[in-house]
Amino acid sequence: MTDGRRIPVIIDCDTGVDDALALLFAVRHPALDVRAITCVAGNTDVDGVVRNTLTVLEQAGAPGIPVARGAERPLIEAPRSAQHVHGHDGMGDLGLPEPSRRPADVDAVTLLRSEILASPRPVTLVPMAPLTNIALLLRTHPEVVRNLERIVFMGGAAAVGNATPVAEFNVWHDPEAAAILLTAGVPITMYGLDVFTRVVVPAADVRRLRGSGEPGARLAGQLLAHRPAHPDSRPGDPSETSGGLGDAGAVCAVVDPEGLTTHRLPVDVSLAPGPTRGMTIVDRRPRPGEAELHEGTREQPLVDVGLDVDVERYVKLYLATVEV
């Protein structure tokens, strides 16, 4: 934010643990004007995502941001949740109270369209989930592109995956939707696994957050403790456990893009059945190879791919924002 004005953002999420961390940051950072939040099936079922999103906003003391229910399954695939990571309720099974807030009476695509077109300034769209809602929006209402500043999405990987050896969960969950997003025709930043796993909050900070008397900060600490940064840590272990920010790093990159090192590279999504389905194919070669020389080239979307991140910078930014 260089001109003193707040950045209008819309978040599309599948609120599990790290989406919740991202929402806590987004609604508390003074540079962000969160205009709407839309929900999609992913980490848990879409009704659970709506409930979790409303719960986080309530715990954070956020203003009355409209929240809408979106797609309950991918465009083609069956839904495949990540409850084994995020808990049965998608929020670490923390036993949080049911929210008193209610979702908007319109669907996610309708809310996305209306809020994007109504914004007095171009919107930064931040999808942190399977991209089904965004694909439906772009195919149903392509006119929204004229009022989009940028899309910063959490998804994909230039190196290794997590859902499969080569595919990251959000893209793997709905590869066709991800392929549609890449053709949006607006600048795109990919905050993928290459940086996602690196931004870790130290154990002492997690412990301090968990002991906070402020509900939003305390919730951040509980969520970080559920999401240990190291594979040999046990989720929820109250001992010395550091926690990964995950999706929240993508929102940090909206506020402070200088903390993320990106390279503009061609990106494609593997849609074929088999072991590479859902892989984001990031072309990091310095020059064309034999396939292009012999078979010709085809145009691929250029994406600002996050390949390095200033970990300390984003951790400090997150903590300074959430600990109000």
Residue, then its C-alpha position, 0 to 999 in steps of 0.5 A: m500500500t503505497d498511497g495510503r489507501r486500503i487495498p480492497v480484497i476478496i478472500d475465497c477459502d476452505t476454512g481449515v486451520d491455516d485459512a483461519l490464520a489468514l482470516l485473522f490477519a486479513v481482518r486486522h491489518p489496517a492496509l486491507d479492506v476485506r470486502a467479502i469472503t466466499c467459501v468452497a469445499g476443500n479442507t472440509d465440506v462447504d457447510g463446515v467451511v461456512r461455519n468455520t469462517l463465521t466463527v473466526l470472524e466472530q472470534a476476531g471481532a471483525p466487522g460485518i463482512p459478507v460470507a457466502r456459501g459456494a461450490e460443494r464439490p469440484l467441477i469434475e472430481a468427487p470432493r476429497s477433504a483434508q480432515h486428517v490434517h485439519g481435524h473433524d471440524g476442519m478447525g483443529d477440533l478446538g471445541l469453538p462455539e457455534p457462531s451467531r453470525r449468518p452467511a449472506d443470502v446469495d451464493a458465492v459466485t453472485l457475491l463475488r461478481s457484485e462485490i468486485l464490480a461494486s468496488p471503487r478500486p480494482v480488487t485483489l482476489v485472494p483464493m486460498a482453496p480449491l479454485t472451483n468458485i473462481a473458475l465458475l465466476l470467470r466462466t459465468h461473469p467474465e466482465v469481472v476481470r475489468n475490475l481485478e487488480r491481481i489474483v494472489f492464490m495459494g496453490g501449486a508448487a514448482a518443486v514437490g507436492n503434498a497431495t501427491p509427489v508432484a501436486e499441491f492439494n488446492v490444485w489437485h482437488d480441482p485441476e480444471a478450475a486451476a487451469i481456468l484461473l491461469t487464463a484469467g487475463v489479469p496478473i497472477t501471483m502463485y504462493g505455492l508450497d515452495v514458500f508455503t512451508r517455510v514461514v514458521v512462527p517460533a515456539a515461544d511466540v506460539r506459546r505467548l499467543r495461546g496465553s493471550g487474553e484476547p480471543g483472536a490472538r489466543l485462537a491464532g496460538q491454538l491454531l498454530a499449535h495444531r499445525p506444527a511446523h515439523p513432521d515429528s511434532r504432534p498436533g496440539d502438543p502444548s510443549e515447545t511447538s512452532g507453527g506454520l503460517g501456511d495460507a496466511g503467508a499469501v495474505c502477507a504477500v498482498v500487504d508486503p509483496e517485497g517479502l516474496t521473491t517471484h519469477r515470472l514463468p510459464v505455468d501449466v496444469s496437468l489435467a490428464p489422468g494418472p500420477t501427474r494429475g493436478m501438477t503445476i508445471v512451472d517452466r524454469r528452463p532458461r531456453p526452449g528444449e527439444a520438444e519446442l524445437h521439434e514440435g513448436t511452442r504453445e502459449q502458456p500463461l505467465v505467472d509470478v511464481g513465489l520461489d523465496v520468502d523473507v521468513e522473519r519479515y512475514v512472521k514479524l508482520y503476522l504477529a504485529t497484526v494479530e496481537v492487537 
